[in-house]
């Protein structure tokens, strides 16, 4: 099957090849000192003036690393931790600076071509939109960013641009490999009589490393830019995705099954998501120094989720109704299905001014969002492992039926001034107001919840030396950020069916099924963080062929009312206070056609609760480092090898169960000739058995195994 796809692709590419494809840049410059970025301030400014940790990654950098999807770039960026429950990184869980939603929520705002792709109800991101090769630029803003981006940006911002700088180009690639993986990507940018247009698409299927882990994902979209006259431009953007993924579930460390297996509990678990997004924007230049920007985004979502929750079966004292032991049997499972249909309308109006006489840029904006959704939840099945093994049919019993809406209003001001030569000051302030309304017929429910927050920021950046051979800057900021409880965290009304045993004698027990409290918690308070950050960038240019870039950041965040999902009570709760502090260091050196890099991240996310004070929060490794190199030979072959390591994480908040440390290696061999490119990726080169995520339940550890050695062959062309 794989050979047939490769042979067909080679034929297509050789047939289409008609232009010489220029060699890509020899070095992987992760940090580029004079780059222009937008994400840090919402207006164009040099990267060296940013008062926060900001990184820009272009398609040439992505093409040089041993990654076969853009998601994997986060393995090699300081500050990020990438984990997965499926065995691969196609649908990851991304945490930043110790903010870990565990797959239930996100702490990062993610944008694709100016459209925010965080789900309104959960905050989760459709990461399959990044399982492709059509990205042109990725801008990363690390640290609390609520002063500009609101409550999803407590950890940072990822801004992805698909628009290709090279117009009148079409790129096509096809890949096939382990686990019956098949990928198609295309990106096409053209300019027709002043109309600039970009189209992109991705198709992905994968049978998965584990049983019951098949994936099928389709995403496509495009941009159109049309200048109405010298003063006004209209923009159209659409980003769409249709995903179906099977969920293999967790395995017990005490289990004797293979890592590639999936327990019978999870035989029906899956996510099915369809999202359509449209954006229309209008830019109007009032004067050379003033501009108005308007954006209107519409999102339609239809999702279906089937998920099984497992729990141990305790022995309950009938007099005190307290657990006195655990019955010696398998886990008890409860399978639920949820269907959500939602429509979102998001409007933005921004006024930008460049006050050149004052060396000041400023943007004032207002955002408004309203989301209407319908939610139905059903009981599917519950029982022990043998019940799931023998189950052939399931019956849906509706337990939740309701509709609601979330409304957001925000206003913000962000200013950057060069107060002295090469000394930049950034001041920002944002106010957010959120209202949640819900009305349910099953159960009979009427709920209204409001939250608001003020998010200020003050930062400085000093470019203290700049020459042809050396550039250096330092920067720092203090800001306050927040994260409101998501709709699901507040209003998830489903109740689990638990299994318990009641003793009727010293040797005999009676099984009883009971219902727990709802997952959602109306008493949840918004999370709040106060953040301090200090960093530096150093660039040493010894010659045209030799360059060294260094970066370093230290930060401290104190968080109030951090939200967590309690696996004992199966309920969202505020876990009082915690503190996150750490450091991020990176070095990148290029010598002619040889490039090497090394990154290190220290993250200490500690509870401030009395009984857990000083202990690391679960699921967050203390130490992450990565390093690698690439080399481009004169005859068109390029090699790259990179390692990623994680250590110091725990399954539980009491730090009694340590997650095993690991290091994995990925490699790529590439060959380019004219417009033809062939890449061979080998992931987990040394066939390491490892996992990135797990949890503890009743003193037993559960984990999600990752794929062992696998390969992918990719063929691409440009014409």
WOFEN-V128916 format. One record per backbone hydrogen bond with DSSP energy under -1.0 kcal/mol. CO is the residue of the C=O (numbers start at 1). NH is the residue of the N-H. If there is no record, write none. Layout:
# WOFEN-V128916
co->(CO,CO)
nh->(NH,NH)
This chain:
# WOFEN-V128916
co->(1,2,3,4,5,6,7,8,9,10,11,12,13,28,32,35,37,38,38,45,46,47,53,55,57,58,59,61,65,69,70,71,72,73,77,79,81,83,87,93,95,96,99,101,107,109,110,111,112,115,119,121,124,125,126,127,128,130,130,132,136,137,138,139,140,141,145,145,146,150,153,155,156,157,158,159,160,161,161,169,170,171,172,173,174,175,176,177,179,181,182,183,184,185,186,187,188,189,189,190,192,195,196,197,198,199,200,201,202,203,204,205,206,214,215,216,217,218,219,220,221,222,223,224,225,226,231,232,232,233,234,235,236,237,238,240,241,242,243,244,245,251,252,258,260,263,264,269,270,271,272,273,274,275,276,277,278,279,280,281,282,283,284,289,290,290,291,292,293,294,295,296,297,298,299,300,301,302,303,304,305,306,307,309,311,313,314,315,317,322,325,327,332,333,334,335,335,336,337,338,339,340,341,342,343,344,345,346,347,348,349,350,351,352,353,354,355,356,359,360,361,362,363,364,365,366,367,368,369,370,371,372,373,374,375,376,377,377,378,379,380,381,383,384,385,386,397,400,401,401,402,403,404,405,406,407,408,409,410,411,412,413,414,415,416,417,417,420,422,423,423,424,425,426,427,428,429,430,431,432,433,434,435,436,437,438,439,440,442,445,447,449,451,453,455,456,457,458,459,460,461,462,462,465,469,470,471,472,473,474,475,476,477,478,479,481,483,486,487,488,489,491,492,494,496,498,500,501,502,508,508,510,512,514,519,521,527,528,529,530,531,532,533,534,535,536,537,538,539,540,545,546,546,547,548,549,550,551,552,553,554,555,556,557,558,559,560,562,564,566,571,573,576,577,578,579,580,581,582,583,584,585,586,587,588,589,590,591,593,594,595,596,597,598,599,600,601,602,604,605,606,607,612,615,617,622,623,624,625,626,627,628,629,630,631,633,636,637,638,639,640,641,642,643,644,645,646,647,649,650,652,657,662,664,665,666,667,668,669,670,671,673,676,677,678,679,680,681,682,683,684,690,693,695,697,700,701,702,703,710,711,712,713,714,715,716,717)
nh->(5,6,7,8,9,10,11,12,13,14,15,16,17,30,35,47,45,41,42,37,49,50,142,140,138,62,63,65,67,72,73,74,75,76,80,97,95,93,707,83,81,99,96,104,155,158,117,160,115,112,123,488,119,127,129,130,131,70,132,70,59,161,57,159,55,157,148,149,150,153,145,143,109,141,111,139,113,136,137,189,719,187,717,185,715,183,713,181,207,177,205,175,203,173,201,171,199,168,169,197,195,192,225,190,223,188,221,186,219,184,217,182,215,246,206,244,204,242,202,240,200,238,198,236,196,234,285,228,229,283,226,281,224,279,222,220,275,218,273,216,271,703,255,261,211,266,267,247,306,245,304,243,302,241,300,239,298,237,296,235,294,233,292,354,286,287,352,284,350,282,348,280,346,278,344,276,342,274,340,272,338,270,336,334,332,327,501,324,321,317,315,329,311,383,309,380,381,307,378,305,376,303,374,301,372,299,370,297,368,295,366,293,364,291,362,356,360,359,418,355,416,353,414,351,412,349,410,347,408,345,406,343,404,341,402,339,399,400,337,397,395,335,333,388,389,390,379,377,441,442,375,439,373,437,371,435,369,433,367,431,365,429,363,427,361,419,425,423,463,419,420,461,417,459,415,457,413,455,411,453,409,451,407,449,405,447,403,445,401,440,438,436,434,432,430,480,428,478,426,476,424,464,474,472,541,467,539,465,537,462,535,460,533,458,531,529,527,490,491,492,521,493,520,519,516,514,512,316,510,504,505,502,500,498,572,524,483,560,481,558,479,556,477,554,475,552,473,550,471,548,592,542,543,590,540,588,538,586,536,584,534,582,532,580,530,578,528,575,573,570,566,564,562,608,559,606,557,604,555,602,553,600,551,598,549,596,547,594,632,591,630,589,628,587,626,585,624,583,581,617,579,614,615,607,620,603,647,601,645,599,643,597,641,595,639,636,672,633,670,631,668,629,666,627,664,625,662,623,659,619,655,651,646,644,685,642,682,640,680,638,678,676,673,716,671,714,669,712,667,710,687,706,704,702,700,697,253,695,251,683,178,681,176,679,174,677,172)
